[in-house]
């Protein structure tokens, strides 16, 4: 676990560890995927009927179509049923436009915070 570093102040590694912890709290079997030889995902979630590959993005610039391409590759590589990009930066209009057609969930920081609150997970935000 990353300690009590507020979500909005986390770096990439801390946010990835937080997300692993968070999804474990929701009952998923969580696997952190190896960083080297990137296979299109950072985290693999396994539930009762679903397998979700997650690409975590934590950059200064907006996140675009490349992230969608990466996570689609990860979905195929890990035989997942869903693909999700969780970004601590905003998405470009092109990524937002293409998400439905590509069947990818995009979670920006506000969506992540909303999900944490909706599941009554007690964790500092700011």
MODELLER restraints for C-alpha pairs under 7 A, 6 or more apart:
rsr = mdl.restraints
at = mdl.atoms
rsr.add(forms.Gaussian(group=physical.xy_distance, feature=features.Distance(at['CA:1:A'], at['CA:17:A']), mean=6.26, stdev=0.5))
rsr.add(forms.Gaussian(group=physical.xy_distance, feature=features.Distance(at['CA:1:A'], at['CA:18:A']), mean=6.54, stdev=0.5))
rsr.add(forms.Gaussian(group=physical.xy_distance, feature=features.Distance(at['CA:1:A'], at['CA:21:A']), mean=6.50, stdev=0.5))
rsr.add(forms.Gaussian(group=physical.xy_distance, feature=features.Distance(at['CA:2:A'], at['CA:14:A']), mean=5.90, stdev=0.5))
rsr.add(forms.Gaussian(group=physical.xy_distance, feature=features.Distance(at['CA:2:A'], at['CA:17:A']), mean=6.33, stdev=0.5))
rsr.add(forms.Gaussian(group=physical.xy_distance, feature=features.Distance(at['CA:2:A'], at['CA:18:A']), mean=6.23, stdev=0.5))
rsr.add(forms.Gaussian(group=physical.xy_distance, feature=features.Distance(at['CA:4:A'], at['CA:124:A']), mean=6.84, stdev=0.5))
rsr.add(forms.Gaussian(group=physical.xy_distance, feature=features.Distance(at['CA:6:A'], at['CA:124:A']), mean=4.79, stdev=0.5))
rsr.add(forms.Gaussian(group=physical.xy_distance, feature=features.Distance(at['CA:6:A'], at['CA:125:A']), mean=4.82, stdev=0.5))
rsr.add(forms.Gaussian(group=physical.xy_distance, feature=features.Distance(at['CA:6:A'], at['CA:126:A']), mean=5.18, stdev=0.5))
rsr.add(forms.Gaussian(group=physical.xy_distance, feature=features.Distance(at['CA:7:A'], at['CA:124:A']), mean=6.52, stdev=0.5))
rsr.add(forms.Gaussian(group=physical.xy_distance, feature=features.Distance(at['CA:7:A'], at['CA:125:A']), mean=4.85, stdev=0.5))
rsr.add(forms.Gaussian(group=physical.xy_distance, feature=features.Distance(at['CA:7:A'], at['CA:126:A']), mean=6.47, stdev=0.5))
rsr.add(forms.Gaussian(group=physical.xy_distance, feature=features.Distance(at['CA:8:A'], at['CA:125:A']), mean=5.97, stdev=0.5))
rsr.add(forms.Gaussian(group=physical.xy_distance, feature=features.Distance(at['CA:8:A'], at['CA:126:A']), mean=5.52, stdev=0.5))
rsr.add(forms.Gaussian(group=physical.xy_distance, feature=features.Distance(at['CA:12:A'], at['CA:58:A']), mean=5.32, stdev=0.5))
rsr.add(forms.Gaussian(group=physical.xy_distance, feature=features.Distance(at['CA:16:A'], at['CA:56:A']), mean=6.76, stdev=0.5))
rsr.add(forms.Gaussian(group=physical.xy_distance, feature=features.Distance(at['CA:20:A'], at['CA:30:A']), mean=6.19, stdev=0.5))
rsr.add(forms.Gaussian(group=physical.xy_distance, feature=features.Distance(at['CA:24:A'], at['CA:30:A']), mean=6.30, stdev=0.5))
rsr.add(forms.Gaussian(group=physical.xy_distance, feature=features.Distance(at['CA:28:A'], at['CA:45:A']), mean=5.82, stdev=0.5))
rsr.add(forms.Gaussian(group=physical.xy_distance, feature=features.Distance(at['CA:28:A'], at['CA:46:A']), mean=5.52, stdev=0.5))
rsr.add(forms.Gaussian(group=physical.xy_distance, feature=features.Distance(at['CA:28:A'], at['CA:47:A']), mean=5.17, stdev=0.5))
rsr.add(forms.Gaussian(group=physical.xy_distance, feature=features.Distance(at['CA:29:A'], at['CA:45:A']), mean=5.72, stdev=0.5))
rsr.add(forms.Gaussian(group=physical.xy_distance, feature=features.Distance(at['CA:29:A'], at['CA:46:A']), mean=5.04, stdev=0.5))
rsr.add(forms.Gaussian(group=physical.xy_distance, feature=features.Distance(at['CA:29:A'], at['CA:47:A']), mean=6.56, stdev=0.5))
rsr.add(forms.Gaussian(group=physical.xy_distance, feature=features.Distance(at['CA:30:A'], at['CA:43:A']), mean=6.96, stdev=0.5))
rsr.add(forms.Gaussian(group=physical.xy_distance, feature=features.Distance(at['CA:30:A'], at['CA:44:A']), mean=5.84, stdev=0.5))
rsr.add(forms.Gaussian(group=physical.xy_distance, feature=features.Distance(at['CA:30:A'], at['CA:45:A']), mean=4.84, stdev=0.5))
rsr.add(forms.Gaussian(group=physical.xy_distance, feature=features.Distance(at['CA:30:A'], at['CA:46:A']), mean=6.56, stdev=0.5))
rsr.add(forms.Gaussian(group=physical.xy_distance, feature=features.Distance(at['CA:31:A'], at['CA:43:A']), mean=5.75, stdev=0.5))
rsr.add(forms.Gaussian(group=physical.xy_distance, feature=features.Distance(at['CA:31:A'], at['CA:44:A']), mean=5.07, stdev=0.5))
rsr.add(forms.Gaussian(group=physical.xy_distance, feature=features.Distance(at['CA:31:A'], at['CA:45:A']), mean=6.54, stdev=0.5))
rsr.add(forms.Gaussian(group=physical.xy_distance, feature=features.Distance(at['CA:32:A'], at['CA:42:A']), mean=6.03, stdev=0.5))
rsr.add(forms.Gaussian(group=physical.xy_distance, feature=features.Distance(at['CA:32:A'], at['CA:43:A']), mean=4.66, stdev=0.5))
rsr.add(forms.Gaussian(group=physical.xy_distance, feature=features.Distance(at['CA:32:A'], at['CA:44:A']), mean=6.41, stdev=0.5))
rsr.add(forms.Gaussian(group=physical.xy_distance, feature=features.Distance(at['CA:33:A'], at['CA:41:A']), mean=6.79, stdev=0.5))
rsr.add(forms.Gaussian(group=physical.xy_distance, feature=features.Distance(at['CA:33:A'], at['CA:42:A']), mean=5.02, stdev=0.5))
rsr.add(forms.Gaussian(group=physical.xy_distance, feature=features.Distance(at['CA:33:A'], at['CA:43:A']), mean=5.46, stdev=0.5))
rsr.add(forms.Gaussian(group=physical.xy_distance, feature=features.Distance(at['CA:33:A'], at['CA:44:A']), mean=6.85, stdev=0.5))
rsr.add(forms.Gaussian(group=physical.xy_distance, feature=features.Distance(at['CA:39:A'], at['CA:74:A']), mean=5.41, stdev=0.5))
rsr.add(forms.Gaussian(group=physical.xy_distance, feature=features.Distance(at['CA:39:A'], at['CA:77:A']), mean=6.88, stdev=0.5))
rsr.add(forms.Gaussian(group=physical.xy_distance, feature=features.Distance(at['CA:40:A'], at['CA:55:A']), mean=6.76, stdev=0.5))
rsr.add(forms.Gaussian(group=physical.xy_distance, feature=features.Distance(at['CA:40:A'], at['CA:70:A']), mean=4.50, stdev=0.5))
rsr.add(forms.Gaussian(group=physical.xy_distance, feature=features.Distance(at['CA:40:A'], at['CA:71:A']), mean=4.82, stdev=0.5))
rsr.add(forms.Gaussian(group=physical.xy_distance, feature=features.Distance(at['CA:40:A'], at['CA:73:A']), mean=5.40, stdev=0.5))
rsr.add(forms.Gaussian(group=physical.xy_distance, feature=features.Distance(at['CA:40:A'], at['CA:74:A']), mean=3.88, stdev=0.5))
rsr.add(forms.Gaussian(group=physical.xy_distance, feature=features.Distance(at['CA:41:A'], at['CA:53:A']), mean=5.88, stdev=0.5))
rsr.add(forms.Gaussian(group=physical.xy_distance, feature=features.Distance(at['CA:41:A'], at['CA:54:A']), mean=5.32, stdev=0.5))
rsr.add(forms.Gaussian(group=physical.xy_distance, feature=features.Distance(at['CA:41:A'], at['CA:55:A']), mean=4.46, stdev=0.5))
rsr.add(forms.Gaussian(group=physical.xy_distance, feature=features.Distance(at['CA:41:A'], at['CA:71:A']), mean=5.78, stdev=0.5))
rsr.add(forms.Gaussian(group=physical.xy_distance, feature=features.Distance(at['CA:41:A'], at['CA:74:A']), mean=5.24, stdev=0.5))
rsr.add(forms.Gaussian(group=physical.xy_distance, feature=features.Distance(at['CA:42:A'], at['CA:54:A']), mean=5.85, stdev=0.5))
rsr.add(forms.Gaussian(group=physical.xy_distance, feature=features.Distance(at['CA:42:A'], at['CA:55:A']), mean=5.16, stdev=0.5))
rsr.add(forms.Gaussian(group=physical.xy_distance, feature=features.Distance(at['CA:42:A'], at['CA:56:A']), mean=6.22, stdev=0.5))
rsr.add(forms.Gaussian(group=physical.xy_distance, feature=features.Distance(at['CA:43:A'], at['CA:53:A']), mean=5.93, stdev=0.5))
rsr.add(forms.Gaussian(group=physical.xy_distance, feature=features.Distance(at['CA:43:A'], at['CA:54:A']), mean=5.07, stdev=0.5))
rsr.add(forms.Gaussian(group=physical.xy_distance, feature=features.Distance(at['CA:43:A'], at['CA:55:A']), mean=6.79, stdev=0.5))
rsr.add(forms.Gaussian(group=physical.xy_distance, feature=features.Distance(at['CA:44:A'], at['CA:52:A']), mean=5.76, stdev=0.5))
rsr.add(forms.Gaussian(group=physical.xy_distance, feature=features.Distance(at['CA:44:A'], at['CA:53:A']), mean=4.63, stdev=0.5))
rsr.add(forms.Gaussian(group=physical.xy_distance, feature=features.Distance(at['CA:44:A'], at['CA:54:A']), mean=6.23, stdev=0.5))
rsr.add(forms.Gaussian(group=physical.xy_distance, feature=features.Distance(at['CA:45:A'], at['CA:51:A']), mean=5.58, stdev=0.5))
rsr.add(forms.Gaussian(group=physical.xy_distance, feature=features.Distance(at['CA:45:A'], at['CA:52:A']), mean=4.97, stdev=0.5))
rsr.add(forms.Gaussian(group=physical.xy_distance, feature=features.Distance(at['CA:45:A'], at['CA:53:A']), mean=6.36, stdev=0.5))
rsr.add(forms.Gaussian(group=physical.xy_distance, feature=features.Distance(at['CA:46:A'], at['CA:52:A']), mean=6.50, stdev=0.5))
rsr.add(forms.Gaussian(group=physical.xy_distance, feature=features.Distance(at['CA:50:A'], at['CA:81:A']), mean=5.76, stdev=0.5))
rsr.add(forms.Gaussian(group=physical.xy_distance, feature=features.Distance(at['CA:51:A'], at['CA:80:A']), mean=4.70, stdev=0.5))
rsr.add(forms.Gaussian(group=physical.xy_distance, feature=features.Distance(at['CA:51:A'], at['CA:81:A']), mean=5.18, stdev=0.5))
rsr.add(forms.Gaussian(group=physical.xy_distance, feature=features.Distance(at['CA:51:A'], at['CA:82:A']), mean=6.31, stdev=0.5))
rsr.add(forms.Gaussian(group=physical.xy_distance, feature=features.Distance(at['CA:52:A'], at['CA:80:A']), mean=5.45, stdev=0.5))
rsr.add(forms.Gaussian(group=physical.xy_distance, feature=features.Distance(at['CA:52:A'], at['CA:81:A']), mean=6.05, stdev=0.5))
rsr.add(forms.Gaussian(group=physical.xy_distance, feature=features.Distance(at['CA:52:A'], at['CA:82:A']), mean=4.69, stdev=0.5))
rsr.add(forms.Gaussian(group=physical.xy_distance, feature=features.Distance(at['CA:52:A'], at['CA:83:A']), mean=5.57, stdev=0.5))
rsr.add(forms.Gaussian(group=physical.xy_distance, feature=features.Distance(at['CA:53:A'], at['CA:74:A']), mean=6.44, stdev=0.5))
rsr.add(forms.Gaussian(group=physical.xy_distance, feature=features.Distance(at['CA:53:A'], at['CA:75:A']), mean=5.80, stdev=0.5))
rsr.add(forms.Gaussian(group=physical.xy_distance, feature=features.Distance(at['CA:53:A'], at['CA:80:A']), mean=6.25, stdev=0.5))
rsr.add(forms.Gaussian(group=physical.xy_distance, feature=features.Distance(at['CA:53:A'], at['CA:82:A']), mean=6.49, stdev=0.5))
rsr.add(forms.Gaussian(group=physical.xy_distance, feature=features.Distance(at['CA:53:A'], at['CA:83:A']), mean=5.07, stdev=0.5))
rsr.add(forms.Gaussian(group=physical.xy_distance, feature=features.Distance(at['CA:53:A'], at['CA:84:A']), mean=6.30, stdev=0.5))
rsr.add(forms.Gaussian(group=physical.xy_distance, feature=features.Distance(at['CA:54:A'], at['CA:71:A']), mean=6.87, stdev=0.5))
rsr.add(forms.Gaussian(group=physical.xy_distance, feature=features.Distance(at['CA:54:A'], at['CA:83:A']), mean=6.09, stdev=0.5))
rsr.add(forms.Gaussian(group=physical.xy_distance, feature=features.Distance(at['CA:54:A'], at['CA:84:A']), mean=4.83, stdev=0.5))
rsr.add(forms.Gaussian(group=physical.xy_distance, feature=features.Distance(at['CA:54:A'], at['CA:85:A']), mean=5.56, stdev=0.5))
rsr.add(forms.Gaussian(group=physical.xy_distance, feature=features.Distance(at['CA:54:A'], at['CA:86:A']), mean=6.95, stdev=0.5))
rsr.add(forms.Gaussian(group=physical.xy_distance, feature=features.Distance(at['CA:55:A'], at['CA:71:A']), mean=5.86, stdev=0.5))
rsr.add(forms.Gaussian(group=physical.xy_distance, feature=features.Distance(at['CA:55:A'], at['CA:84:A']), mean=6.41, stdev=0.5))
rsr.add(forms.Gaussian(group=physical.xy_distance, feature=features.Distance(at['CA:55:A'], at['CA:85:A']), mean=4.75, stdev=0.5))
rsr.add(forms.Gaussian(group=physical.xy_distance, feature=features.Distance(at['CA:55:A'], at['CA:86:A']), mean=6.27, stdev=0.5))
rsr.add(forms.Gaussian(group=physical.xy_distance, feature=features.Distance(at['CA:56:A'], at['CA:85:A']), mean=5.95, stdev=0.5))
rsr.add(forms.Gaussian(group=physical.xy_distance, feature=features.Distance(at['CA:56:A'], at['CA:86:A']), mean=5.01, stdev=0.5))
rsr.add(forms.Gaussian(group=physical.xy_distance, feature=features.Distance(at['CA:56:A'], at['CA:87:A']), mean=5.87, stdev=0.5))
rsr.add(forms.Gaussian(group=physical.xy_distance, feature=features.Distance(at['CA:57:A'], at['CA:86:A']), mean=6.21, stdev=0.5))
rsr.add(forms.Gaussian(group=physical.xy_distance, feature=features.Distance(at['CA:57:A'], at['CA:87:A']), mean=4.52, stdev=0.5))
rsr.add(forms.Gaussian(group=physical.xy_distance, feature=features.Distance(at['CA:57:A'], at['CA:88:A']), mean=6.31, stdev=0.5))
rsr.add(forms.Gaussian(group=physical.xy_distance, feature=features.Distance(at['CA:58:A'], at['CA:87:A']), mean=5.85, stdev=0.5))
rsr.add(forms.Gaussian(group=physical.xy_distance, feature=features.Distance(at['CA:58:A'], at['CA:88:A']), mean=5.05, stdev=0.5))
rsr.add(forms.Gaussian(group=physical.xy_distance, feature=features.Distance(at['CA:58:A'], at['CA:89:A']), mean=6.19, stdev=0.5))
rsr.add(forms.Gaussian(group=physical.xy_distance, feature=features.Distance(at['CA:59:A'], at['CA:89:A']), mean=6.18, stdev=0.5))
rsr.add(forms.Gaussian(group=physical.xy_distance, feature=features.Distance(at['CA:60:A'], at['CA:89:A']), mean=6.62, stdev=0.5))
rsr.add(forms.Gaussian(group=physical.xy_distance, feature=features.Distance(at['CA:61:A'], at['CA:89:A']), mean=6.80, stdev=0.5))
rsr.add(forms.Gaussian(group=physical.xy_distance, feature=features.Distance(at['CA:62:A'], at['CA:89:A']), mean=5.74, stdev=0.5))
rsr.add(forms.Gaussian(group=physical.xy_distance, feature=features.Distance(at['CA:62:A'], at['CA:90:A']), mean=5.06, stdev=0.5))
rsr.add(forms.Gaussian(group=physical.xy_distance, feature=features.Distance(at['CA:62:A'], at['CA:91:A']), mean=5.17, stdev=0.5))
rsr.add(forms.Gaussian(group=physical.xy_distance, feature=features.Distance(at['CA:62:A'], at['CA:92:A']), mean=5.72, stdev=0.5))
rsr.add(forms.Gaussian(group=physical.xy_distance, feature=features.Distance(at['CA:63:A'], at['CA:89:A']), mean=6.69, stdev=0.5))
rsr.add(forms.Gaussian(group=physical.xy_distance, feature=features.Distance(at['CA:63:A'], at['CA:90:A']), mean=6.26, stdev=0.5))
rsr.add(forms.Gaussian(group=physical.xy_distance, feature=features.Distance(at['CA:63:A'], at['CA:91:A']), mean=4.54, stdev=0.5))
rsr.add(forms.Gaussian(group=physical.xy_distance, feature=features.Distance(at['CA:63:A'], at['CA:92:A']), mean=5.77, stdev=0.5))
rsr.add(forms.Gaussian(group=physical.xy_distance, feature=features.Distance(at['CA:64:A'], at['CA:91:A']), mean=5.93, stdev=0.5))
rsr.add(forms.Gaussian(group=physical.xy_distance, feature=features.Distance(at['CA:64:A'], at['CA:92:A']), mean=5.13, stdev=0.5))
rsr.add(forms.Gaussian(group=physical.xy_distance, feature=features.Distance(at['CA:64:A'], at['CA:94:A']), mean=6.53, stdev=0.5))
rsr.add(forms.Gaussian(group=physical.xy_distance, feature=features.Distance(at['CA:64:A'], at['CA:95:A']), mean=5.05, stdev=0.5))
rsr.add(forms.Gaussian(group=physical.xy_distance, feature=features.Distance(at['CA:65:A'], at['CA:94:A']), mean=6.54, stdev=0.5))
rsr.add(forms.Gaussian(group=physical.xy_distance, feature=features.Distance(at['CA:65:A'], at['CA:95:A']), mean=4.99, stdev=0.5))
rsr.add(forms.Gaussian(group=physical.xy_distance, feature=features.Distance(at['CA:71:A'], at['CA:83:A']), mean=6.12, stdev=0.5))
rsr.add(forms.Gaussian(group=physical.xy_distance, feature=features.Distance(at['CA:71:A'], at['CA:84:A']), mean=7.00, stdev=0.5))
rsr.add(forms.Gaussian(group=physical.xy_distance, feature=features.Distance(at['CA:71:A'], at['CA:85:A']), mean=6.99, stdev=0.5))
rsr.add(forms.Gaussian(group=physical.xy_distance, feature=features.Distance(at['CA:72:A'], at['CA:83:A']), mean=6.58, stdev=0.5))
rsr.add(forms.Gaussian(group=physical.xy_distance, feature=features.Distance(at['CA:75:A'], at['CA:82:A']), mean=6.77, stdev=0.5))
rsr.add(forms.Gaussian(group=physical.xy_distance, feature=features.Distance(at['CA:75:A'], at['CA:83:A']), mean=5.85, stdev=0.5))
rsr.add(forms.Gaussian(group=physical.xy_distance, feature=features.Distance(at['CA:83:A'], at['CA:104:A']), mean=5.15, stdev=0.5))
rsr.add(forms.Gaussian(group=physical.xy_distance, feature=features.Distance(at['CA:83:A'], at['CA:105:A']), mean=6.35, stdev=0.5))
rsr.add(forms.Gaussian(group=physical.xy_distance, feature=features.Distance(at['CA:84:A'], at['CA:104:A']), mean=5.47, stdev=0.5))
rsr.add(forms.Gaussian(group=physical.xy_distance, feature=features.Distance(at['CA:84:A'], at['CA:105:A']), mean=4.52, stdev=0.5))
rsr.add(forms.Gaussian(group=physical.xy_distance, feature=features.Distance(at['CA:84:A'], at['CA:106:A']), mean=5.82, stdev=0.5))
rsr.add(forms.Gaussian(group=physical.xy_distance, feature=features.Distance(at['CA:85:A'], at['CA:105:A']), mean=6.32, stdev=0.5))
rsr.add(forms.Gaussian(group=physical.xy_distance, feature=features.Distance(at['CA:85:A'], at['CA:106:A']), mean=5.04, stdev=0.5))
rsr.add(forms.Gaussian(group=physical.xy_distance, feature=features.Distance(at['CA:85:A'], at['CA:107:A']), mean=6.16, stdev=0.5))
rsr.add(forms.Gaussian(group=physical.xy_distance, feature=features.Distance(at['CA:86:A'], at['CA:106:A']), mean=6.10, stdev=0.5))
rsr.add(forms.Gaussian(group=physical.xy_distance, feature=features.Distance(at['CA:86:A'], at['CA:107:A']), mean=4.65, stdev=0.5))
rsr.add(forms.Gaussian(group=physical.xy_distance, feature=features.Distance(at['CA:86:A'], at['CA:108:A']), mean=5.94, stdev=0.5))
rsr.add(forms.Gaussian(group=physical.xy_distance, feature=features.Distance(at['CA:87:A'], at['CA:107:A']), mean=6.19, stdev=0.5))
rsr.add(forms.Gaussian(group=physical.xy_distance, feature=features.Distance(at['CA:87:A'], at['CA:108:A']), mean=4.97, stdev=0.5))
rsr.add(forms.Gaussian(group=physical.xy_distance, feature=features.Distance(at['CA:87:A'], at['CA:109:A']), mean=6.34, stdev=0.5))
rsr.add(forms.Gaussian(group=physical.xy_distance, feature=features.Distance(at['CA:88:A'], at['CA:108:A']), mean=5.92, stdev=0.5))
rsr.add(forms.Gaussian(group=physical.xy_distance, feature=features.Distance(at['CA:88:A'], at['CA:109:A']), mean=4.97, stdev=0.5))
rsr.add(forms.Gaussian(group=physical.xy_distance, feature=features.Distance(at['CA:89:A'], at['CA:108:A']), mean=6.64, stdev=0.5))
rsr.add(forms.Gaussian(group=physical.xy_distance, feature=features.Distance(at['CA:89:A'], at['CA:109:A']), mean=6.94, stdev=0.5))
rsr.add(forms.Gaussian(group=physical.xy_distance, feature=features.Distance(at['CA:90:A'], at['CA:108:A']), mean=6.14, stdev=0.5))
rsr.add(forms.Gaussian(group=physical.xy_distance, feature=features.Distance(at['CA:99:A'], at['CA:105:A']), mean=6.63, stdev=0.5))
